[in-house]
């Protein structure tokens, strides 16, 4: 499977200037050199939940499964989330769908 690398705009991730006290090479340059399909921070949509499998698919499935039964406390909800096993085939389908979404953009 070939996936493009997505990263957020945290200052360390977005660095383009050399700063030897913090890192040996600017992160954007290193990523560009090591990931052939790296999408630079200025080319990636700022807010793109439609491109993230967690946002467009997996969170809603997890929410439905965890809330199938009512919880009487936050601890009960946390425990249900920790114990939930997501089906690997469902995760794979969500990632594959994400690749189709990338191709469509």
C-alpha positions as CSV (number, residue, x, y, z in Angstrom):
1,X,0.0,0.0,0.0
2,X,1.3,3.4,-0.9
3,X,0.1,6.3,1.2
4,X,0.9,10.0,1.1
5,X,2.2,11.5,4.3
6,X,0.0,14.1,5.9
7,X,1.2,16.2,8.8
8,X,-0.2,19.1,10.7
9,X,1.2,22.7,10.9
10,X,2.8,22.4,14.3
11,X,5.8,24.7,14.3
12,X,8.3,21.8,14.3
13,X,6.5,20.1,11.4
14,X,6.2,23.3,9.4
15,X,9.9,24.4,9.8
16,X,11.5,25.5,6.6
17,X,14.5,27.4,8.1
18,X,17.6,25.8,9.5
19,X,18.0,26.0,13.2
20,X,20.8,23.8,14.4
21,X,19.9,24.2,18.1
22,X,16.5,22.5,17.5
23,X,17.1,20.1,14.6
24,X,19.7,19.1,12.1
25,X,17.6,19.8,9.0
26,X,14.2,21.6,8.6
27,X,11.4,19.1,8.8
28,X,9.7,20.2,5.5
29,X,13.1,19.6,3.7
30,X,13.7,16.2,5.4
31,X,10.1,15.0,4.6
32,X,10.5,16.1,1.0
33,X,13.7,14.2,0.7
34,X,12.5,11.0,2.4
35,X,8.9,10.7,1.2
36,X,8.4,10.9,-2.6
37,X,4.7,11.8,-2.4
38,X,5.1,14.2,0.5
39,X,2.4,16.9,0.4
40,X,4.0,20.2,1.6
41,X,2.2,22.1,4.3
42,X,1.1,24.8,1.9
43,X,-0.4,22.3,-0.5
44,X,-2.5,20.4,2.0
45,X,-6.0,21.6,2.8
46,X,-6.0,23.5,6.2
47,X,-9.0,21.7,7.5
48,X,-9.8,18.5,5.6
49,X,-12.0,16.1,7.6
50,X,-13.2,14.6,4.4
51,X,-9.7,13.3,3.7
52,X,-9.1,11.7,7.1
53,X,-10.5,8.2,7.7
54,X,-10.9,8.9,11.4
55,X,-13.1,11.9,10.8
56,X,-15.3,10.7,7.9
57,X,-15.8,7.1,9.0
58,X,-14.2,5.5,12.0
59,X,-15.2,8.0,14.8
60,X,-18.9,7.7,13.9
61,X,-18.8,3.9,13.9
62,X,-16.9,3.8,17.2
63,X,-19.5,6.3,18.7
64,X,-22.4,4.1,17.5
65,X,-20.9,1.0,18.9
66,X,-19.9,2.5,22.3
67,X,-23.2,4.2,22.7
68,X,-25.3,1.2,21.8
69,X,-25.9,1.0,25.6
70,X,-26.4,4.0,27.9
71,X,-23.6,5.0,30.2
72,X,-24.3,6.3,33.7
73,X,-20.9,7.9,34.2
74,X,-17.9,9.2,32.3
75,X,-15.8,6.3,33.7
76,X,-18.3,3.9,32.2
77,X,-18.0,5.6,28.8
78,X,-14.2,5.7,29.0
79,X,-14.1,2.0,29.8
80,X,-16.4,1.1,26.9
81,X,-14.2,3.0,24.5
82,X,-11.1,1.2,25.8
83,X,-12.7,-2.2,25.4
84,X,-14.2,-1.6,21.9
85,X,-12.5,-3.6,19.2
86,X,-12.9,-2.1,15.7
87,X,-13.0,-4.6,12.9
88,X,-9.8,-4.5,10.9
89,X,-11.7,-5.0,7.6
90,X,-13.8,-1.9,8.4
91,X,-10.6,0.1,9.1
92,X,-9.1,-1.1,5.8
93,X,-12.2,-0.1,3.9
94,X,-12.2,3.4,5.5
95,X,-8.5,3.8,4.5
96,X,-9.2,2.6,0.9
97,X,-12.1,5.0,0.7
98,X,-9.7,7.8,1.8
99,X,-7.4,7.0,-1.1
100,X,-10.4,7.4,-3.5
101,X,-11.2,10.7,-1.8
102,X,-7.6,11.8,-2.4
103,X,-7.8,10.9,-6.0
104,X,-11.1,12.8,-6.4
105,X,-9.5,16.1,-5.0
